[in-house]
Amino acid sequence: MNVGVAHSEVNPNTRVMNSRGMWLTYALGVGLLHIVLLSIPFFSVPVAWTLTNVIHNLGMYVFLHAVKGTPFETPDQGKARLLTHWEQLDYGVQFTSSRKFFTISPIILYFLASFYTKYDPTHFILNTASLLSVLIPKMPQLHGVRIFGINKFIAASPGDETRDCVDDITSGATRSVSASCNNAATDFARKRTPLLATVIHEEGIIYRVSMLILNKAAGVFSKPSRREIYEFLRSFNFRPGKVFLHKLVLGIETSCDDTAAAVVDETGNVLGEAIHSQTEVHLKTGGIVPPVAQQLHRENIQRIVQEALSTSKVSPSELSAIATTVKPGLALSLGVGLSFSLQLVDQLKKPFIPIHHMEAHALTIRLLNKVEFPFLVLLISGGHCLLALVRGVSDFLLLGKSLDIAPGDMLDKVARRLSLIKHPECSTMSGGKAIEHLAKQGNKLHFDFKPPMQRAKNCDFSFTGLQHVIDKIITQKEKEEGIQKGQILSSAAHIAAAVQHTTACHIAKRTHRAILFCKQRDLLSQSNAVLVVSGGVASNLYIRKALEIVTNATQCTLLCPPPRLCTDNGIMIAWNGIERLRAGLGILHNTEGIRYEPKCPLGVDISKEVGEAAIKVPRLKMKI
Ligand SMILES: *[C@@H]1O[C@H](CO)[C@@H](O)[C@H](O)[C@H]1NC(C)=O
């Protein structure tokens, strides 16, 4: 009895019969039946219509009004066993949309049949009789009624009690009597109408198989979102990209120390991706050396792009465009990606979409969530720190940015100064991760670092000052403890906790002000504004919690892409290409004179205006 077991519902049968997918499946089935009948040579058009109508009504009678029970295991102790499908529909509630649908559809079919048979008397009588056979049992007055014993005994599997049977037994009936009566009922159904029993008996194979097919078909049609249909087709190794999808973009990213590429379609499906990280090499040299990065990009870019294309099973000729990061970033690194892409664009004769790295970071969330413009974005990573209002695909208002280094950079520097790489628990972690890990064991109030820029009422950030203060403290502690630079301080965990807390408060405060500013100027919705936080530092859960306190206090929704999309990747570049293709913005058919730009602000800088508004931010309890 385990056909499509679903214990979460009272009766899955009710859901199947009631799903919108069932309506479409049913309509398609009737259409198909009619086409098949029409295509049989000796049937005239009227005969085909009457046959469609009669067969449809017979099928409907059997399925909705004769079969009882359900092919699914129901946790309602088998109550459904006593009811026909029609009676199970919507748990017996009358006049629901499903009931109306299944009532009106035979009437429509009847009118069509009558019209095409030109009201010929024989056809008319047949059609009317068959219509009545499915309309009468639908009347609410007949719910659960079994006239003249019609339909009385069929259904019920051994071991279940049927009401009809129990009613017949005089008081004092025992379980064994009831069971034998039950078996008798089943036997009755089998003996009297062996064929009918196979078709409509609850355990009948034909019944179970047809319900299973109906269930599956309804599942496919129930939510015809494009993504699901593509995935369904792809499961048969059929690639819809060629046939239906007009937009497929190859994205290439080389702005810093990762060589990355990806192919994304217009529904946001990542068809293929590849990435080569240079982090290990740069860890050894203690930072990124641009010529080394350039060399590594050169060595890997061909292979990475090839890999992204081959895993996506998209041939280069199917691409709609090639999108590549051209700003901002390390000049030497950007150069490798750009010249490679321009060669490819030239070879394939495809449009080129130059991408702003920060724009790509900001739009990534739209690949995953349905986020409408405008929304606020906070980008915090090892190389970036900014707050911007995203009003459109390439319409940004820059509210604030770091005046010196980025928070990830500062955390890395502190970790290095504390020599956390030598800490037994942190030896394999990046600087930022090590701080987050160690901070859990420390007391954030042990040291009292003042958050930077307390007096500047704008949305800019600064981290160098904080870094210097921490540097001094560490030197002082080293003296106190009498240890050499490079050894681990006993108070390292406290320092990590304090620096993380101060960073979180600083970022939270600036973000809070940005939210208030945007709401004050009606740039963001008052009640359901969205704050998107992205970048490597967004993976720090402590900082994220601080931001959650801010969004909770301001009735905003906080969204973060998953970590692999927060850091540099090819997917976000390809997705930005899709966004630009859809908006028809910045698609180049002629790449002459295109250059990379190591420095490039994002959008229109209104940070001065934000500062002039001098918005006071209410104090929030940062209980993290
Ligand atoms: C924010 O609000 C949600 C829902 O009210 C709550 O579950 C969550 O704990 C809150 N977060 C913080 C950090 O206060």
The ligand as an SDF file (V2000), in Angstrom:
LIG
                    3D

 14 14  0  0  0  0  0  0  0  0999 V2000
   15.3070   39.2670   15.2800 C   0  0  0  0  0  0  0  0  0  0  0  0
   13.9340   38.9760   15.2450 O   0  0  0  0  0  0  0  0  0  0  0  0
   13.6290   37.6000   15.0370 C   0  0  0  0  0  0  0  0  0  0  0  0
   12.1530   37.4590   14.8760 C   0  0  0  0  0  0  0  0  0  0  0  0
   11.4480   38.2710   15.7360 O   0  0  0  0  0  0  0  0  0  0  0  0
   14.1900   36.7890   16.1950 C   0  0  0  0  0  0  0  0  0  0  0  0
   13.9260   35.4300   16.0030 O   0  0  0  0  0  0  0  0  0  0  0  0
   15.6740   37.0080   16.2750 C   0  0  0  0  0  0  0  0  0  0  0  0
   16.2150   36.3340   17.3930 O   0  0  0  0  0  0  0  0  0  0  0  0
   16.0010   38.4980   16.3850 C   0  0  0  0  0  0  0  0  0  0  0  0
   17.4340   38.6340   16.2990 N   0  0  0  0  0  0  0  0  0  0  0  0
   18.1670   39.2980   17.1790 C   0  0  0  0  0  0  0  0  0  0  0  0
   19.6270   39.2770   16.9650 C   0  0  0  0  0  0  0  0  0  0  0  0
   17.6700   39.9000   18.1090 O   0  0  0  0  0  0  0  0  0  0  0  0
  1  2  1  0
  1 10  1  0
  2  3  1  0
  3  4  1  0
  3  6  1  0
  4  5  1  0
  6  7  1  0
  6  8  1  0
  8  9  1  0
  8 10  1  0
 10 11  1  0
 11 12  1  0
 12 13  1  0
 12 14  2  0
M  END
$$$$
